[in-house]
């Protein structure tokens, strides 16, 4: 056995330095002999026998020459991978196939996914992995059975890819895990659609997102986090209400539900609820645009608990002194996380494009383990866009949306509903959140809406009948908020104000560097640039894109432009003709520079205004 572990020490030292996240998964663990048994092939290479209980054992590789088998497989992949610049490889095993791919396709980047930790532990002990995993062609390596791990790897791939993309499943995984390829074929388009939707959303709302995150900072300091209500609603089911037509079909059930379940109004659904005389226990709102201000402009909701994310349109909250106003931070909200100096106990939510996804997480934070969805139709049943009473979008605009709803989605009645890409994107966003919480039971109570993956379809009245033993007082949630939630202390506010002051100074310095980049690009356009001009430009450009504020804040809101720049940078640098090189440089960096020139001055202006508010309200130094 000692001989069979001869590579473990060297591999672990290498992983600790080069793949620290993988090292955390494998350190202090040994391969189990139960599912995989190690043997040697005829040529002396390590091999594995897959021996699940009750099944015929089978070798993962050739019994004679695993390396040659892998080389032949790599050669057979020529047609499938020819047009791809980036390749997802499902499976690593003992590394033979990966080594063959690296040799056969030296111009490609590989994103490697190994679902089986125990299989990789055998590789650590039996094979020297350093020559393979040290290759610069391997852009990322992820390990784990869960969908979250695979999703993160796919997102890395989508951000980095230049041109075509392909994936390959290793031959032995096709035999021992025949479901893996279907899992990939299902997940890849779903994650790609979500990723592209997120890029479009951030690109469309970039100015609003950034402005809201900055302006809402002062509000965050005087409102508590919802994480102070952790487990306050344990044993209480939740109903998350959307704005779809099924809200109007469930009014009587919702009116009755208030004493038996936590009713959460997701975004504009509060209009429909109040229109029917139903006051939710909690309102959740996150949307950054002007339509969200219109949702709340005529509503008297100061007395209703209200949860917002700092992405919310800052003018949407008009009852700013409400004692029931709370916030929740997102995992991608790097501005708030940096300035608020979060501790682990503060907690953050997964970033979602749908307010329903945020409302689900809020319910789970509060301890709900059963969640019913109503008004979450993600389609237009009976050619209706919203429930009656939801009025922040004009009837004319709704009709235009309905006329352009050319897609369909399966509905809960066994037919199909018309829908559009935006609705499908929101549906997928909610389904992704549902997948993250397998311990929670989700119900789709809509009688007319789209099928939602991960939910059990129920009749709302029948579902409520099972929870009639729960009796909630009128102000039960408000009492929790008053007794358990507190805003920031004066000491923490002073510390945050100090960090905010440093951020303002950093922004001014970054702006100066950005203007130098713009000046150099302008000068280069007036004359044919020489080699020394490119040297000077790259020095200033490097100062800009390595600036902490660019990495921490601005690149997030210019992700499309950043990806475009990174995909084309190396090709531009390698261009020998200086005139062509300059044209490629302009194409490469101009979108990012123009985006920064719009965002940075606006950010400076909003930061200065917030700094004055902090000084006036708290008397702190910024």
URLINTA-V563411 format. One record per helix or strand. SS is the DSSP state (2 for helix, 1 for strand). FROM is the first residue (numbers start at 0). TO is the last residue. If there is no record, write none. Layout:
BEGIN
ss=SS from=FROM to=TO
ss=SS from=FROM to=TO
END
This chain:
BEGIN
ss=2 from=2 to=4
ss=2 from=7 to=17
ss=2 from=19 to=25
ss=1 from=35 to=39
ss=1 from=45 to=49
ss=1 from=57 to=58
ss=2 from=65 to=75
ss=2 from=77 to=80
ss=1 from=83 to=89
ss=2 from=95 to=103
ss=1 from=108 to=113
ss=2 from=116 to=125
ss=2 from=129 to=132
ss=1 from=137 to=142
ss=2 from=146 to=159
ss=1 from=163 to=168
ss=2 from=170 to=175
ss=2 from=178 to=214
ss=2 from=216 to=220
ss=1 from=223 to=224
ss=2 from=225 to=228
ss=1 from=237 to=240
ss=2 from=244 to=256
ss=1 from=261 to=265
ss=2 from=268 to=274
ss=1 from=281 to=284
ss=2 from=289 to=295
ss=1 from=304 to=307
ss=1 from=324 to=326
ss=1 from=329 to=329
ss=2 from=333 to=339
ss=2 from=343 to=345
ss=1 from=348 to=348
ss=2 from=354 to=364
ss=1 from=369 to=373
ss=2 from=380 to=382
ss=2 from=394 to=402
ss=1 from=406 to=410
ss=1 from=415 to=418
ss=2 from=420 to=435
ss=1 from=440 to=443
ss=1 from=449 to=449
ss=1 from=455 to=456
ss=2 from=459 to=464
ss=2 from=475 to=483
ss=2 from=489 to=525
ss=2 from=530 to=544
ss=2 from=547 to=556
ss=2 from=558 to=573
ss=2 from=577 to=617
END
